[in-house]
Amino acid sequence: MNKPLKLLFVCSYNKSRSSTAEEIINSEWIHHARSADTEKVAKVKLDNNLLEWADIVFVMEEDHAEYIRTIFKNQSERKRIIVLDITDNYYFMEPRPHRSN
């Protein structure tokens, strides 16, 4: 049997997109998930320890991947980073994006 993967989800503020992904993975899959963000006013700030912990890093937008490759150059060279292309128009645990009027 394969061991569970450690999945890290990264977005800007860790309020909606990445925290939703963490919640879904931890409640419905055998893998382990954590989430973090790239902004200074973050709920959970991305750091070296989280990157070292992760087997795979999922980012919501290309900007997040570039941030990781720039700020965490050494750790990111050894990590698989997958860009999900999920824009910031979700609420926590919302099944579909909300629409702005």
Contacts in CASP RR format, 6 or more apart in sequence:
PFRMAT RR
TARGET T0000
AUTHOR 0000-0000-0000
METHOD contacts of the structure
MODEL  1
MNKPLKLLFVCSYNKSRSSTAEEIINSEWIHHARSADTEKVAKVKLDNNL
LEWADIVFVMEEDHAEYIRTIFKNQSERKRIIVLDITDNYYFMEPRPHRS
N
4 30 0 8 1.000
4 31 0 8 1.000
4 32 0 8 1.000
5 31 0 8 1.000
5 32 0 8 1.000
5 55 0 8 1.000
5 56 0 8 1.000
6 31 0 8 1.000
6 32 0 8 1.000
6 33 0 8 1.000
6 34 0 8 1.000
6 53 0 8 1.000
6 54 0 8 1.000
6 55 0 8 1.000
6 56 0 8 1.000
7 21 0 8 1.000
7 25 0 8 1.000
7 31 0 8 1.000
7 32 0 8 1.000
7 33 0 8 1.000
7 34 0 8 1.000
7 54 0 8 1.000
7 55 0 8 1.000
7 56 0 8 1.000
7 58 0 8 1.000
8 33 0 8 1.000
8 34 0 8 1.000
8 35 0 8 1.000
8 36 0 8 1.000
8 50 0 8 1.000
8 51 0 8 1.000
8 53 0 8 1.000
8 54 0 8 1.000
8 56 0 8 1.000
8 57 0 8 1.000
8 58 0 8 1.000
9 17 0 8 1.000
9 18 0 8 1.000
9 19 0 8 1.000
9 21 0 8 1.000
9 22 0 8 1.000
9 25 0 8 1.000
9 33 0 8 1.000
9 34 0 8 1.000
9 35 0 8 1.000
9 36 0 8 1.000
9 58 0 8 1.000
9 59 0 8 1.000
9 60 0 8 1.000
10 18 0 8 1.000
10 35 0 8 1.000
10 36 0 8 1.000
10 37 0 8 1.000
10 38 0 8 1.000
10 46 0 8 1.000
10 57 0 8 1.000
10 58 0 8 1.000
10 59 0 8 1.000
10 60 0 8 1.000
10 64 0 8 1.000
10 68 0 8 1.000
11 17 0 8 1.000
11 18 0 8 1.000
11 35 0 8 1.000
11 37 0 8 1.000
11 38 0 8 1.000
11 59 0 8 1.000
11 60 0 8 1.000
11 61 0 8 1.000
11 64 0 8 1.000
11 86 0 8 1.000
11 88 0 8 1.000
12 37 0 8 1.000
12 38 0 8 1.000
12 39 0 8 1.000
12 60 0 8 1.000
12 64 0 8 1.000
12 88 0 8 1.000
13 37 0 8 1.000
13 39 0 8 1.000
13 41 0 8 1.000
13 42 0 8 1.000
13 43 0 8 1.000
14 35 0 8 1.000
14 36 0 8 1.000
14 37 0 8 1.000
14 42 0 8 1.000
14 43 0 8 1.000
14 44 0 8 1.000
15 43 0 8 1.000
15 92 0 8 1.000
16 88 0 8 1.000
16 90 0 8 1.000
16 91 0 8 1.000
16 92 0 8 1.000
16 94 0 8 1.000
17 60 0 8 1.000
17 86 0 8 1.000
17 88 0 8 1.000
17 90 0 8 1.000
18 35 0 8 1.000
18 36 0 8 1.000
18 37 0 8 1.000
18 60 0 8 1.000
19 35 0 8 1.000
19 43 0 8 1.000
19 92 0 8 1.000
20 90 0 8 1.000
20 92 0 8 1.000
20 93 0 8 1.000
20 94 0 8 1.000
21 33 0 8 1.000
21 35 0 8 1.000
21 58 0 8 1.000
22 33 0 8 1.000
22 34 0 8 1.000
22 35 0 8 1.000
23 92 0 8 1.000
23 93 0 8 1.000
24 33 0 8 1.000
25 31 0 8 1.000
25 32 0 8 1.000
25 33 0 8 1.000
26 32 0 8 1.000
26 33 0 8 1.000
34 44 0 8 1.000
34 50 0 8 1.000
34 53 0 8 1.000
34 54 0 8 1.000
35 44 0 8 1.000
36 42 0 8 1.000
36 44 0 8 1.000
36 45 0 8 1.000
36 46 0 8 1.000
36 47 0 8 1.000
36 50 0 8 1.000
37 43 0 8 1.000
37 44 0 8 1.000
37 45 0 8 1.000
37 46 0 8 1.000
38 46 0 8 1.000
38 64 0 8 1.000
38 67 0 8 1.000
38 68 0 8 1.000
44 50 0 8 1.000
46 68 0 8 1.000
46 72 0 8 1.000
48 72 0 8 1.000
48 75 0 8 1.000
51 57 0 8 1.000
51 68 0 8 1.000
51 72 0 8 1.000
51 75 0 8 1.000
51 76 0 8 1.000
51 79 0 8 1.000
52 75 0 8 1.000
54 79 0 8 1.000
55 80 0 8 1.000
56 79 0 8 1.000
56 80 0 8 1.000
56 82 0 8 1.000
57 68 0 8 1.000
57 76 0 8 1.000
57 79 0 8 1.000
57 80 0 8 1.000
57 81 0 8 1.000
57 82 0 8 1.000
58 81 0 8 1.000
58 82 0 8 1.000
58 84 0 8 1.000
59 65 0 8 1.000
59 68 0 8 1.000
59 81 0 8 1.000
59 82 0 8 1.000
59 83 0 8 1.000
59 84 0 8 1.000
60 83 0 8 1.000
60 84 0 8 1.000
60 85 0 8 1.000
60 86 0 8 1.000
60 87 0 8 1.000
60 88 0 8 1.000
61 83 0 8 1.000
61 85 0 8 1.000
61 86 0 8 1.000
61 87 0 8 1.000
61 88 0 8 1.000
62 83 0 8 1.000
62 85 0 8 1.000
64 83 0 8 1.000
65 81 0 8 1.000
65 83 0 8 1.000
68 76 0 8 1.000
68 79 0 8 1.000
68 81 0 8 1.000
69 76 0 8 1.000
69 81 0 8 1.000
87 97 0 8 1.000
89 97 0 8 1.000
89 98 0 8 1.000
89 99 0 8 1.000
89 100 0 8 1.000
90 97 0 8 1.000
90 98 0 8 1.000
91 98 0 8 1.000
END
